[in-house]
Amino acid sequence: MISNPGIEVQTTSENRFSVPAWFAEVVIIAGYLEKMGLVEAFAQQVRLVRGHFGAYEPIDFLALLISYAISGERTLSDFFERVAPFGTAFMALFERKSLPHRSSLSRFLADVDRPCVEAFRTLFEQSSEASGWTPETIGGIFDRQGHRSIVFDVDATRQAARQRSLPCDPALPAAKRRLDAVCAPGYTGRKRGEVVRTRTTALQMHTRQWVGSYAGRGNGDYRGELASALRAISTYLKHFGLSPEVALVRLDGQYGDAAVIAQLIEAGVNLVTRGGGYGMLEHPQLQRALAHPPTASVTRMNTGEVIELFDGGWLPMDEGLAAARVIVARHHAPAPGKPVTVGKRIGEWVYELFITTLGEDRFLVEDVLDLYHGRGAFEGVLADEDVEEDPDRWCSYTECGQELWQIACQWFWNLRLCLGQRMQEVQLREIEWAPPKESPPFFAAVEDVPEEYGPWQWAAAFGRATGRFGADAFILQEDGKLRCPAGASLWLSEVRQENAFTQRAVYLAYQTDCQRCALREQCLASGAKGDRARRVSAVRRLLPPPATVERKPIVLGPIRWVDVAGRALRRTWTAHWRRQYVEILPLVQTQQEVLPPPRPPYKYRFIGKEG
């Protein structure tokens, strides 16, 4: 019973579906795409050669994918259930006639080929560049010399898929799984699943724009996907009249080997990444830096652990490759038996390598470390993407169909940013990334100094040899041989050059002495077969050339970071349009189409001719 007599509630048995809350945003986005000529570009440039296509074109299905990303509905089934009562009006927004069935969308995604995906990707990249941003509004980071760089994060995300266990019997046919075309075994990380799909993304960190998305089965082709991302970054900068040198690409340790770094340097971009080749620590130039006090020290906020930073200078990544700046970070190693997840443990220290092409006068060692750890903001963007769109959910069980859906998600993400910026007219944010500092001391090497190796150091036991007689138990004799604890002799077998700055001497015992030795169980490694004699090795390293530490009392300027509030732009835009009232009214009653009479069944079609 309603106590207020001025209120009357009426009910009816007829179905009158409520308009979805996201329909208003679809109307605005569709109008924007039409105004920018993108609907016509979809229809003309994104083509698909396919038989039995019927009355539908790729534009029909692309409209569905973009609207599915806008809706935020959990599944395609939920999306079609909400849009079906308004199918005619919905498709009219994109100048189309009828709403395809969801099974038609599945067949379309299954037939999408690589040329169709690349045409759609080209439109995505062109639209993202020309979507209202200017060189002044895309932000940047200004180094201590006042030079501007645009930071891009390139990283891979993984989507794991669970698979039901099947019997493995040679008498049974090979199992066929629907995810075989889109997934493959690979590194799953912390996600549960048997097969994975990797998606490499490039993100402009100042506007939170997606620049590119490239996917592959299993672990993917990270070198090829990186090359595609670099081309997209160069195209993005070219649109704003900027050279590739303005780009500052941040990557994780997967891209820290010499070949990938050379690929980045050849592309003409600056980089910051974690190095993976810890053999570089043996280089005399790095050994010289580690022998002096650290260039700088920083303290981790969450643990209070002190990190010592050493500027190793510029080193060639490999023979014949370009040089890059190497920074060494070290901290005290954890207790024995506790694993080290990041870095290399050497003695009482854990070492990490960071590679960059940024000069010492632009970014100090602590600035480079902060810049690399700033990649954590990229994880926040991925988390927002999962909440707002979730592009890693399965939309197709084919590789090209799933990639087309993910590109559509990133396209709509960029549209929200662009239109949110136009609606709110938010100004750029500027913060002081790092305060002014005095330039650190540097090494002035003495030229024309001959190479000299240091003293021999006995190799330490590791692995199965741990706990047995170490190299220090063997005594060097005057004749150059070693005497083992049992009194037998070991002779110098070889002295080899392990790399450009390390030599190894190998001493070898006689097999007959080891076979009848009473101490062989304490000497040979655990589980050794005994068919090889005991070996002992020593290592000596190339000494760093003499150098003097000099200091120039120069005060370097601050580092400034300029960006936009991307999350606020998107979510304010979304909240605004989802609060708007939408009413769909038919303006003109169109005459119902007169269909021809149905054809007779096939078996009766030719009876008259036979008679």
Wavefront OBJ file of the C-alpha trace (Angstrom):
o trace
v 0.000 0.000 0.000
v 1.401 3.407 -1.042
v 0.680 6.034 1.612
v 1.174 9.004 -0.750
v -2.046 9.476 -2.809
v -0.128 11.508 -5.421
v 1.858 8.449 -6.540
v 0.381 5.785 -8.770
v 2.210 2.634 -9.812
v 1.059 0.758 -12.887
v 2.158 -2.699 -14.006
v 1.555 -4.575 -17.219
v 2.023 -8.108 -18.442
v 3.803 -6.900 -21.615
v 7.573 -7.109 -21.830
v 9.165 -3.648 -21.738
v 12.895 -4.108 -21.460
v 15.024 -1.497 -19.724
v 17.672 0.211 -21.814
v 21.182 -0.899 -20.726
v 23.100 1.638 -18.641
v 25.942 1.597 -21.164
v 23.731 2.379 -24.177
v 24.254 6.146 -23.860
v 28.013 5.718 -24.124
v 27.564 3.537 -27.218
v 25.490 6.322 -28.791
v 28.223 8.906 -28.123
v 31.050 6.648 -29.313
v 29.145 5.671 -32.467
v 28.484 9.347 -33.265
v 32.168 10.168 -32.761
v 33.292 7.310 -35.028
v 30.849 8.463 -37.698
v 32.015 12.079 -37.417
v 35.667 11.087 -37.723
v 34.940 8.904 -40.761
v 36.023 5.736 -38.981
v 32.809 3.832 -39.671
v 33.359 4.322 -43.389
v 37.030 3.410 -42.952
v 35.989 0.187 -41.200
v 33.682 -0.712 -44.067
v 36.218 0.062 -46.791
v 39.562 -1.046 -45.349
v 38.800 -4.004 -43.063
v 37.858 -6.754 -45.473
v 37.526 -10.497 -45.081
v 37.364 -13.067 -47.859
v 34.805 -15.582 -46.668
v 32.165 -17.737 -48.302
v 28.516 -17.803 -47.185
v 28.870 -14.384 -45.577
v 25.194 -13.613 -46.043
v 23.948 -10.054 -45.552
v 26.596 -9.125 -42.988
v 29.880 -7.293 -43.451
v 32.921 -6.960 -41.126
v 31.599 -3.583 -39.955
v 28.601 -5.367 -38.354
v 30.855 -7.516 -36.213
v 33.357 -4.766 -35.421
v 30.465 -2.679 -34.084
v 29.522 -5.595 -31.842
v 33.090 -6.016 -30.538
v 33.517 -2.318 -29.745
v 30.135 -2.199 -28.021
v 30.937 -5.380 -26.100
v 34.085 -3.693 -24.785
v 32.050 -0.595 -23.842
v 29.350 -2.586 -22.070
v 31.559 -4.336 -19.551
v 29.255 -7.368 -19.704
v 30.989 -10.462 -18.439
v 30.205 -12.732 -21.399
v 28.992 -12.401 -24.960
v 25.839 -14.242 -23.954
v 25.030 -11.550 -21.375
v 25.798 -8.816 -23.905
v 23.489 -10.230 -26.577
v 20.746 -10.782 -24.029
v 20.834 -7.080 -23.107
v 21.164 -5.684 -26.628
v 18.754 -8.026 -28.465
v 15.524 -6.088 -27.575
v 17.091 -2.962 -29.121
v 18.968 -4.645 -31.955
v 17.551 -2.541 -34.794
v 18.218 0.771 -33.038
v 21.640 -0.434 -31.927
v 22.792 -1.357 -35.434
v 21.280 1.856 -36.845
v 23.886 3.764 -34.835
v 26.513 2.258 -37.137
v 24.319 2.660 -40.262
v 23.609 -1.052 -40.417
v 20.318 -2.835 -40.783
v 20.086 -5.875 -38.527
v 21.795 -7.327 -35.486
v 23.854 -10.463 -36.198
v 23.301 -13.518 -34.075
v 26.052 -14.339 -31.592
v 26.791 -17.550 -33.496
v 27.436 -15.405 -36.595
v 29.931 -13.359 -34.556
v 31.681 -16.563 -33.463
v 31.934 -17.752 -37.072
v 33.274 -14.354 -38.124
v 35.993 -14.415 -35.464
v 36.873 -17.979 -36.438
v 37.424 -16.876 -40.061
v 39.403 -13.699 -39.341
v 42.799 -13.914 -41.061
v 46.077 -12.051 -40.621
v 45.467 -9.359 -43.330
v 42.153 -8.478 -41.666
v 43.844 -8.120 -38.252
v 46.673 -5.984 -39.665
v 44.213 -3.680 -41.470
v 42.298 -3.225 -38.218
v 45.561 -2.622 -36.328
v 46.600 0.044 -38.840
v 43.312 1.878 -38.326
v 43.780 1.591 -34.557
v 47.257 3.120 -34.681
v 46.181 5.946 -37.007
v 43.139 6.732 -34.872
v 45.141 6.721 -31.628
v 47.617 9.210 -33.059
v 45.008 11.590 -34.473
v 42.591 11.503 -31.529
v 42.874 15.086 -30.315
v 46.256 14.967 -28.566
v 48.952 17.527 -29.379
v 52.714 17.531 -28.757
v 52.099 19.816 -25.782
v 49.410 17.640 -24.146
v 51.058 14.186 -24.341
v 53.326 14.957 -21.377
v 56.914 13.815 -20.911
v 59.828 13.584 -18.512
v 62.366 16.402 -18.460
v 65.867 15.320 -17.397
v 68.459 17.280 -15.432
v 69.553 19.068 -18.604
v 65.981 20.040 -19.480
v 65.682 17.609 -22.396
v 62.279 16.008 -22.910
v 61.622 12.292 -23.316
v 58.401 10.304 -23.747
v 58.316 7.146 -21.624
v 56.911 3.955 -23.162
v 56.506 0.678 -21.305
v 56.773 -2.527 -23.320
v 55.866 -5.676 -21.447
v 53.999 -8.950 -21.854
v 50.931 -10.203 -20.004
v 49.891 -13.828 -19.876
v 46.499 -15.455 -19.842
v 46.496 -19.033 -18.586
v 43.799 -21.550 -19.477
v 42.754 -24.616 -17.525
v 42.315 -27.866 -19.420
v 40.483 -30.973 -18.347
v 42.700 -34.019 -17.998
v 42.056 -36.692 -20.616
v 43.071 -40.366 -20.711
v 46.352 -40.996 -22.519
v 46.007 -44.360 -24.207
v 47.834 -45.258 -27.445
v 44.650 -46.972 -28.589
v 42.717 -43.698 -28.365
v 42.921 -40.964 -31.022
v 44.911 -37.828 -30.278
v 43.045 -35.315 -28.122
v 41.765 -32.192 -29.859
v 41.227 -29.176 -27.640
v 39.479 -26.003 -28.681
v 42.282 -23.825 -27.262
v 45.035 -25.483 -29.327
v 44.817 -22.766 -31.992
v 45.154 -19.885 -29.533
v 47.291 -21.280 -26.655
v 50.365 -23.429 -26.145
v 52.434 -24.653 -23.189
v 54.558 -21.882 -21.719
v 55.494 -19.926 -18.631
v 52.385 -19.396 -16.510
v 53.904 -17.319 -13.694
v 51.521 -17.201 -10.742
v 48.480 -18.045 -12.827
v 46.899 -21.464 -12.759
v 46.617 -23.321 -16.029
v 48.241 -25.776 -18.398
v 48.516 -23.585 -21.524
v 49.054 -19.841 -21.925
v 48.727 -17.008 -24.395
v 51.110 -14.040 -24.279
v 50.100 -10.488 -25.192
v 52.878 -7.904 -25.605
v 51.652 -4.347 -25.142
v 53.206 -0.899 -25.620
v 51.899 1.879 -23.354
v 52.548 5.621 -23.446
v 52.915 6.286 -19.728
v 52.084 10.008 -19.646
v 48.634 9.765 -21.233
v 48.073 6.047 -20.486
v 47.436 5.447 -24.202
v 47.905 2.019 -25.706
v 50.249 2.241 -28.688
v 50.164 -1.400 -29.779
v 49.144 -4.935 -28.884
v 50.749 -8.107 -30.265
v 49.833 -11.607 -29.158
v 51.051 -15.147 -29.690
v 50.609 -18.721 -28.511
v 52.600 -19.904 -25.522
v 55.479 -17.544 -24.691
v 55.086 -15.766 -28.024
v 57.848 -14.324 -30.217
v 59.159 -11.625 -27.913
v 61.806 -10.405 -30.381
v 59.340 -10.060 -33.247
v 56.690 -8.488 -31.007
v 59.272 -6.013 -29.686
v 60.177 -5.034 -33.268
v 56.483 -4.401 -34.007
v 56.144 -2.331 -30.819
v 59.175 -0.216 -31.779
v 57.680 0.486 -35.207
v 54.409 1.552 -33.567
v 56.302 3.850 -31.165
v 58.219 5.464 -34.048
v 54.961 5.999 -35.969
v 53.349 7.519 -32.872
v 56.203 10.001 -32.406
v 56.343 10.825 -36.097
v 52.712 11.960 -35.979
v 53.674 14.612 -33.401
v 56.807 15.643 -35.288
v 59.154 13.987 -32.769
v 62.210 11.869 -33.547
v 62.759 8.332 -32.189
v 65.467 9.677 -29.852
v 62.684 11.239 -27.760
v 61.345 7.775 -26.872
v 62.480 6.238 -23.592
v 61.504 2.562 -23.546
v 61.343 0.691 -20.226
v 61.548 -3.106 -20.298
v 61.939 -5.934 -17.811
v 64.736 -8.495 -17.581
v 63.342 -10.626 -20.420
v 64.776 -8.041 -22.826
v 68.111 -7.697 -20.996
v 70.355 -9.739 -23.297
v 72.872 -8.191 -25.685
v 70.986 -8.955 -28.923
v 67.770 -7.263 -27.758
v 69.640 -4.224 -26.430
v 71.403 -3.914 -29.786
v 67.995 -4.112 -31.481
v 66.728 -1.227 -29.342
v 69.826 0.900 -29.959
v 69.539 0.280 -33.700
v 65.926 1.507 -33.594
v 67.240 4.841 -32.304
v 65.340 4.885 -28.985
v 66.651 5.278 -25.448
v 66.153 2.386 -23.068
v 66.169 1.322 -19.436
v 66.132 -2.387 -18.677
v 67.448 -4.967 -16.257
v 70.519 -6.794 -17.538
v 70.579 -10.567 -17.740
v 74.216 -11.309 -18.560
v 75.885 -11.432 -15.150
v 79.146 -12.564 -16.727
v 79.634 -8.860 -17.411
v 80.456 -8.452 -13.718
v 83.900 -9.896 -14.517
v 84.709 -6.955 -16.769
v 87.690 -4.976 -15.436
v 85.820 -1.696 -15.777
v 83.053 -2.946 -13.495
v 85.553 -4.512 -11.111
v 87.275 -1.140 -10.841
v 83.967 0.555 -10.003
v 83.157 -2.090 -7.373
v 86.576 -1.626 -5.768
v 85.744 2.014 -4.963
v 83.023 3.421 -2.698
v 79.533 3.346 -4.235
v 78.437 6.194 -6.462
v 75.175 6.491 -4.507
v 73.090 4.602 -1.969
v 69.327 4.301 -1.690
v 67.095 2.754 0.953
v 64.115 0.558 0.169
v 61.018 2.047 1.719
v 59.297 -1.229 2.589
v 62.271 -3.082 4.122
v 64.800 -0.374 5.018
v 67.471 -2.317 3.120
v 70.355 -0.213 1.794
v 71.160 -0.616 -1.927
v 74.614 0.437 -3.113
v 74.802 1.758 -6.678
v 77.902 1.806 -8.879
v 78.162 3.555 -12.234
v 80.143 1.181 -14.451
v 80.307 3.568 -17.397
v 79.748 2.672 -21.034
v 80.564 -0.853 -22.196
v 79.984 -2.698 -25.490
v 77.245 -5.296 -24.981
v 79.167 -7.823 -27.069
v 81.835 -7.978 -29.725
v 80.814 -5.751 -32.605
v 77.751 -4.345 -30.794
v 77.058 -0.807 -29.635
v 77.962 0.338 -26.129
v 75.496 1.041 -23.323
v 75.767 2.409 -19.812
v 75.938 -0.290 -17.127
v 74.837 0.330 -13.532
v 75.493 -2.224 -10.804
v 73.269 -2.443 -7.726
v 74.181 -4.665 -4.799
v 72.812 -5.449 -1.366
v 73.654 -7.926 1.360
v 72.726 -11.501 0.572
v 70.010 -13.229 2.635
v 70.733 -15.999 5.091
v 72.264 -19.197 3.656
v 69.652 -21.514 2.223
v 67.236 -18.708 1.379
v 66.846 -18.433 -2.418
v 67.611 -15.266 -4.346
v 64.782 -14.570 -6.812
v 66.291 -11.504 -8.510
v 69.979 -10.936 -9.162
v 73.091 -13.066 -8.787
v 74.535 -14.080 -5.453
v 78.331 -13.779 -5.215
v 79.743 -14.236 -1.757
v 78.006 -12.022 0.760
v 76.426 -9.770 -1.878
v 73.559 -9.986 -4.371
v 74.272 -8.115 -7.603
v 71.826 -6.677 -10.138
v 72.612 -5.097 -13.506
v 70.733 -2.229 -15.143
v 71.363 -1.190 -18.740
v 70.537 2.227 -20.177
v 71.548 4.608 -22.943
v 70.846 7.741 -20.880
v 73.887 9.915 -20.227
v 75.360 10.580 -16.784
v 74.580 14.296 -17.021
v 70.897 13.579 -17.755
v 70.098 10.847 -15.222
v 72.185 9.889 -12.184
v 72.429 6.252 -11.102
v 69.668 6.643 -8.523
v 67.498 8.337 -11.168
v 67.893 5.362 -13.508
v 66.971 2.960 -10.711
v 63.863 5.002 -9.822
v 62.926 5.202 -13.490
v 63.149 1.428 -13.872
v 61.156 0.741 -10.713
v 58.563 3.207 -11.997
v 57.482 0.337 -14.249
v 55.258 -0.614 -11.326
v 52.771 1.977 -12.592
v 52.355 -0.200 -15.669
v 50.984 -2.964 -13.443
v 48.394 -0.511 -12.150
v 47.272 0.268 -15.701
v 46.930 -3.448 -16.438
v 44.850 -3.842 -13.278
v 42.578 -0.990 -14.406
v 42.280 -2.651 -17.795
v 41.179 -5.900 -16.170
v 38.496 -4.064 -14.186
v 37.181 -1.871 -16.993
v 37.475 -4.176 -20.017
v 39.236 -7.462 -19.240
v 40.642 -7.952 -22.774
v 42.279 -11.264 -21.813
v 38.921 -13.024 -21.447
v 38.276 -15.531 -24.199
v 36.210 -14.080 -27.042
v 37.406 -16.446 -29.772
v 39.199 -19.758 -29.965
v 41.299 -18.693 -32.948
v 44.506 -16.700 -32.780
v 43.499 -13.878 -35.152
v 39.964 -13.619 -33.750
v 41.215 -13.216 -30.181
v 43.809 -10.646 -31.250
v 41.152 -8.650 -33.115
v 39.072 -8.504 -29.924
v 42.045 -7.321 -27.863
v 42.858 -4.558 -30.358
v 39.214 -3.430 -30.192
v 39.509 -3.231 -26.390
v 42.613 -1.046 -26.577
v 40.975 1.156 -29.211
v 38.023 1.848 -26.973
v 40.356 2.492 -24.003
v 42.074 5.241 -26.025
v 38.704 6.656 -27.103
v 37.631 7.001 -23.483
v 40.845 8.871 -22.682
v 40.487 11.216 -25.651
v 36.803 12.023 -25.147
v 37.238 12.264 -21.379
v 39.973 14.837 -21.893
v 37.755 16.863 -24.241
v 34.791 16.755 -21.885
v 36.665 17.661 -18.694
v 39.460 19.843 -20.132
v 41.841 18.663 -17.415
v 45.212 20.367 -17.287
v 48.526 18.525 -17.267
v 49.985 17.490 -13.922
v 53.620 18.265 -13.136
v 55.683 16.875 -10.271
v 59.335 17.064 -9.309
v 60.606 13.541 -9.917
v 64.026 14.225 -8.359
v 65.490 17.356 -6.715
v 68.646 19.118 -7.949
v 71.870 17.285 -7.063
v 75.592 17.695 -7.410
v 77.253 15.606 -10.099
v 79.007 12.490 -8.695
v 82.750 11.769 -9.042
v 83.972 9.939 -12.123
v 86.988 7.832 -13.094
v 89.754 9.282 -15.267
v 91.637 6.291 -16.711
v 95.344 6.349 -17.492
v 95.928 5.616 -21.168
v 98.479 3.281 -22.802
v 98.709 0.841 -19.906
v 99.496 -2.819 -20.788
v 97.012 -5.501 -19.734
v 97.845 -7.340 -16.535
v 96.114 -10.259 -14.816
v 95.656 -10.603 -11.095
v 96.686 -13.565 -8.898
v 95.188 -17.025 -9.303
v 92.149 -17.738 -7.161
v 91.035 -21.296 -6.446
v 87.547 -22.129 -7.643
v 84.976 -22.765 -4.926
v 83.059 -26.044 -4.671
v 79.395 -26.011 -5.633
v 76.583 -28.422 -6.405
v 77.292 -32.067 -5.670
v 80.925 -31.243 -4.805
v 79.905 -29.158 -1.782
v 81.327 -30.651 1.424
v 84.156 -32.552 -0.307
v 87.834 -31.635 -0.416
v 87.963 -28.101 -1.818
v 90.688 -26.599 -3.951
v 92.293 -25.084 -0.851
v 93.100 -28.611 0.362
v 95.568 -29.056 -2.525
v 99.044 -27.612 -1.983
v 101.031 -26.026 -4.801
v 104.557 -27.487 -5.121
v 107.749 -25.855 -6.372
v 107.613 -27.832 -9.606
v 104.217 -26.327 -10.457
v 102.182 -29.415 -9.536
v 99.554 -29.804 -6.818
v 99.719 -32.341 -3.993
v 96.356 -33.770 -2.885
v 95.531 -34.732 0.757
v 96.432 -38.351 -0.080
v 99.911 -37.356 -1.374
v 99.256 -37.838 -5.117
v 100.219 -35.211 -7.691
v 98.014 -33.195 -10.046
v 99.614 -31.765 -13.188
v 98.693 -28.596 -15.083
v 96.472 -29.770 -17.917
v 95.590 -26.463 -19.620
v 95.275 -22.712 -19.259
v 92.361 -21.441 -21.336
v 90.900 -18.019 -22.041
v 87.282 -18.232 -20.826
v 86.355 -14.770 -22.063
v 87.993 -11.463 -22.857
v 88.990 -10.860 -19.233
v 89.168 -14.251 -17.463
v 91.660 -17.132 -17.637
v 91.228 -20.585 -16.070
v 93.976 -23.089 -15.166
v 92.947 -26.753 -14.848
v 94.953 -29.312 -12.839
v 94.285 -32.999 -13.450
v 95.135 -36.046 -11.335
v 96.065 -39.470 -12.677
v 93.105 -41.824 -12.885
v 95.088 -44.740 -11.480
v 95.867 -42.703 -8.350
v 92.184 -41.871 -7.823
v 90.941 -45.420 -8.351
v 93.012 -46.921 -5.526
v 92.875 -43.872 -3.235
v 91.455 -44.494 0.262
v 90.094 -40.924 0.420
v 88.182 -40.977 -2.891
v 84.784 -40.866 -1.155
v 85.792 -37.591 0.507
v 87.316 -36.186 -2.659
v 85.033 -37.017 -5.590
v 81.583 -35.496 -5.877
v 78.547 -37.289 -4.507
v 77.274 -39.815 -7.039
v 80.417 -39.698 -9.192
v 81.022 -42.854 -11.245
v 84.785 -42.730 -10.680
v 85.683 -43.068 -14.373
v 87.274 -39.598 -14.336
v 90.112 -38.343 -12.170
v 89.854 -35.377 -9.793
v 90.169 -31.927 -11.319
v 91.019 -28.629 -9.612
v 90.811 -25.243 -11.309
v 91.942 -21.709 -10.561
v 90.800 -18.428 -12.101
v 92.510 -15.122 -12.597
v 90.926 -11.945 -13.898
v 92.195 -9.043 -15.941
v 93.091 -6.164 -13.656
v 91.354 -2.835 -14.267
v 93.612 -0.124 -15.630
v 94.746 2.443 -13.079
v 92.485 5.452 -12.764
v 92.028 8.508 -10.641
v 88.764 9.665 -9.114
v 87.922 13.204 -10.136
v 85.016 15.447 -9.254
v 83.497 18.421 -11.043
v 81.429 20.589 -8.696
v 78.427 20.924 -10.995
v 74.870 21.128 -9.674
v 72.476 19.330 -11.987
v 68.890 20.512 -12.299
v 65.778 18.644 -11.134
v 63.860 15.991 -13.078
v 60.229 16.842 -13.861
v 57.434 14.410 -14.745
v 54.407 15.705 -16.689
v 51.303 13.590 -17.359
v 47.497 13.528 -17.247
v 45.187 11.817 -14.756
v 44.244 8.971 -17.092
v 42.205 6.952 -14.601
v 40.154 9.970 -13.551
v 39.502 10.882 -17.197
v 38.181 7.431 -18.082
v 36.106 6.799 -14.975
v 34.571 10.259 -14.823
v 33.568 9.884 -18.473
v 32.067 6.450 -17.852
v 30.187 7.493 -14.700
v 28.741 10.550 -16.444
v 27.219 8.672 -19.360
v 25.974 5.764 -17.289
v 23.863 8.174 -15.251
v 22.112 9.534 -18.333
v 18.551 8.563 -19.278
v 18.101 6.926 -22.678
v 14.766 6.384 -24.385
v 14.385 4.677 -27.731
v 11.306 5.757 -29.705
v 10.359 4.606 -33.232
v 9.828 7.762 -35.320
v 8.346 6.200 -38.445
v 6.621 2.871 -38.796
v 8.381 1.243 -41.709
v 6.371 -1.010 -43.957
v 7.036 -4.636 -43.262
v 9.086 -6.274 -45.973
v 7.039 -8.637 -48.176
v 8.830 -11.934 -48.523
v 8.346 -14.294 -51.496
v 6.450 -17.535 -50.884
v 8.587 -20.344 -49.458
v 10.173 -22.749 -51.899
v 8.952 -26.376 -51.938
v 11.141 -29.072 -50.419
v 13.997 -30.235 -52.581
v 12.599 -33.731 -53.209
v 9.390 -32.289 -54.705
v 11.023 -29.501 -56.708
v 11.478 -31.364 -60.007
v 8.435 -33.720 -60.006
v 6.691 -31.727 -62.719
v 9.636 -31.983 -65.087
v 9.962 -35.717 -64.636
v 6.252 -36.248 -65.290
l 1 2 3 4 5 6 7 8 9 10 11 12 13 14 15 16 17 18 19 20 21 22 23 24 25 26 27 28 29 30 31 32 33 34 35 36 37 38 39 40 41 42 43 44 45 46 47 48 49 50 51 52 53 54 55 56 57 58 59 60 61 62 63 64 65 66 67 68 69 70 71 72 73 74 75 76 77 78 79 80 81 82 83 84 85 86 87 88 89 90 91 92 93 94 95 96 97 98 99 100 101 102 103 104 105 106 107 108 109 110 111 112 113 114 115 116 117 118 119 120 121 122 123 124 125 126 127 128 129 130 131 132 133 134 135 136 137 138 139 140 141 142 143 144 145 146 147 148 149 150 151 152 153 154 155 156 157 158 159 160 161 162 163 164 165 166 167 168 169 170 171 172 173 174 175 176 177 178 179 180 181 182 183 184 185 186 187 188 189 190 191 192 193 194 195 196 197 198 199 200 201 202 203 204 205 206 207 208 209 210 211 212 213 214 215 216 217 218 219 220 221 222 223 224 225 226 227 228 229 230 231 232 233 234 235 236 237 238 239 240 241 242 243 244 245 246 247 248 249 250 251 252 253 254 255 256 257 258 259 260 261 262 263 264 265 266 267 268 269 270 271 272 273 274 275 276 277 278 279 280 281 282 283 284 285 286 287 288 289 290 291 292 293 294 295 296 297 298 299 300 301 302 303 304 305 306 307 308 309 310 311 312 313 314 315 316 317 318 319 320 321 322 323 324 325 326 327 328 329 330 331 332 333 334 335 336 337 338 339 340 341 342 343 344 345 346 347 348 349 350 351 352 353 354 355 356 357 358 359 360 361 362 363 364 365 366 367 368 369 370 371 372 373 374 375 376 377 378 379 380 381 382 383 384 385 386 387 388 389 390 391 392 393 394 395 396 397 398 399 400 401 402 403 404 405 406 407 408 409 410 411 412 413 414 415 416 417 418 419 420 421 422 423 424 425 426 427 428 429 430 431 432 433 434 435 436 437 438 439 440 441 442 443 444 445 446 447 448 449 450 451 452 453 454 455 456 457 458 459 460 461 462 463 464 465 466 467 468 469 470 471 472 473 474 475 476 477 478 479 480 481 482 483 484 485 486 487 488 489 490 491 492 493 494 495 496 497 498 499 500 501 502 503 504 505 506 507 508 509 510 511 512 513 514 515 516 517 518 519 520 521 522 523 524 525 526 527 528 529 530 531 532 533 534 535 536 537 538 539 540 541 542 543 544 545 546 547 548 549 550 551 552 553 554 555 556 557 558 559 560 561 562 563 564 565 566 567 568 569 570 571 572 573 574 575 576 577 578 579 580 581 582 583 584 585 586 587 588 589 590 591 592 593 594 595 596 597 598 599 600 601 602 603 604 605 606 607 608 609 610 611
